[in-house]
């Protein structure tokens, strides 16, 4: 019932966590993913790519000219819906993976985790293992502490500066931008972006750490919706670890497994290693908690202890609720199948859309005010705005004709050559004139057809339009 | 938020709100993180600093304009500095902004080119039409309509290829610069009813819509002779004269009498009769004092390209 004993504490400061280092299978996987991710993130802007027109950088997001370069692919503003497709795929991939394996994104790939991991590594490097770090924090401010702490924070700032700078390099030519940056000639947004990301990386990975996962990240909050009985979570096998009588440290009469089973005591020797290595500071033996990011360092920790004792691993392991209760984890279930199918469909559509991007793009807009006009010789005239987009790296000459409208004339004014610059667009105003058949009214569908004249192979784009004839007469 | 937490609510280490719903449902009352509280205080400090540097509070009939925060821009060639405000930012952007500089370059290019050169260059046409569209909407659309279709009986349709005052570039430019006074005398006192019927029938015959041939021949005498004198402005052929802005009566386009919309011959006769009886008296303003030469040039190209420039 009510707990009136404690005074209400409204706010509390962050209680520092000093994760102990651990070695093991999952630690190695985490390092592997981190090195791969860092490699891509920091080195990709420097990768060169030869293009006839455009920057020589493989991956560059040119905001100013509204073109995104991804190796051989150039993304135009009209192709922005690919980004929507990418986000949909990312979301469903997340749901798909979470349904099967829980919060592995958090523990292995989330940038917050990756950078916090590196920052803890730096701390370890400079200040030592967990006991040494605790001692340093509790020590008074002497020269030794200043040097240790100062070096740590300087290295943190260096990493965050490199992070911020690398991000900025995706938006401009890397070698040139770096040169301009350090000679004071870079555009203002470059400095602003780098400064902002330096500060946020330093604060988030150095100071905030698990507070992000616990308080700020929405994913932590809705994880419970995506889990089910078959989702893999980091779980402490309570039956095995606690037994009937509970946990007990190794002691007299409780050294071997046989002795312990006889006393009704479980396999957990209450060493606390799993608690010490946890980067969010929880005790996994209490069960799945809000703060658990599924990084499995506690699994590595317990496995290490079990190996030392010669006992079987898996006291803390990836398991599903069903598995803990004795059943078998189902990986293929309606959720998996559903998300999997949607994912395949979305990926298929995106790949098809990107592969079938045409180098010439035409849009036809009918001028609706006025919809039609009667000419002095009795013909009806409609006007259209044709937008042509050249997505190739060369100049193209275009021929524009109409098809499917009998006895009609296409009037392009005095423009006899339509030429488009590389990666440029053009807007044309054209007139279509027609002698209507007697009694003909309403709208007649026809096509505008644009053909390139100087490309191999010829690119054709055909778009439907409507010719409006007034009703009555 | 890093204490070891139990999720069994009966443990004394966890604060609950002290109430139990439905027997055993309780609610945690965990302390908020202190950094959260101090971030909130920081936003208050930010607001105070912002009030100092930017316009913020009304004071009497004026307002606090912000300190140490000015914008400098050019007015009539002289530099002017004033407190930060978005209107000055706009003026400055229009003068120095990258896109403004580009636009000025295009404008100079158009100003230096001839009408024919602009007409045959797709890029210059694209720019001219874009600027012309805005100028037209601001200045011309009030009478001639957003698309230039005009209003039958009042304002000419600029989209077709029939021009009262001439459809060449020069003619359109003259129209824009000097405006026009469209005038046709009222003939209600000149003709008797029977004579009126004859003239109306003759006018219809010019575009091949007449029915009563007897009236046509009598009407022809009046139209082409001293009795009516219509040929003075409309010419013997009935094709009109661009120097006085008289209409071409032989084609399918009617700007004042809405003949095409009439269902039968009597309707057509009626609307033509009205025009002859009452005459025409309408005005188009002169724009040479209101728009720059370059703007008029752009509008000329725009109107010419709408549907039927000659």
Interface residues (C-beta under 8 A of the other chain):
Chain A: X1 X2 X3 X4 X5 X6 X8 X9 X10 X11 X12 X13 X14 X15 X16 X17 X208 X210 X211 X214 X215 X275 X280 X281 X282 X283 X286 X287 X289 X291 X367 X368 X369 X370 X373 X374 X375 X376 X377 X378 X381 X383 X413 X414 X415 X416 X417 X418 X419 X426 X427 X428 X429 X431 X473
Chain B: X1 X2 X3 X4 X5 X6 X7 X12 X14 X15 X16 X18 X19 X20 X29 X31 X32 X33 X34 X35 X36 X37 X116 X119 X120 X121 X122 X123 X125 X126 X129 X130 X145 X146 X147 X148 X149 X157 X159 X160 X161 X162 X248 X251 X252 X253 X260 X305 X306 X307 X308
